[in-house]
């Protein structure tokens, strides 16, 4: 996997020799990945532990997608907003 992080690290490390590098020279050869059934909390934990912003989603040997930390943050925010709305509705109905 090759992300902006690997490109910047290679640029810093190789300076003038950067233009002659191949992708395979700087890419992460065996990135940590998750399956399509991984829940958001497990995904978030895996991304935090491995310090990655992007996580490949693999189904066997097939790449089915790539999730970003932004995707995870958005999903968590949407879940919290939904729960907050439900709790406010419950409290409002209980007090009436």
C-alpha angles and dihedrals in degrees: 000000000000122000135165088268093062092045092053092046090051092047090052094045101043104029106174094015091059094095092059096051122109124222090248089059094063107021125104101254100200108021121187109259140184134216126245091256094058112122121232095251092053090047092050091049092049092050093048094047094049094039092232130145094198130046124191115226109218130189102192105307093338123100106224098175149322122247123203129210085246089060090052093048091049092050092049092048092050091049092049092047091051093048091047091052091049092050092048090050091049092049092047092050092046093053095049 
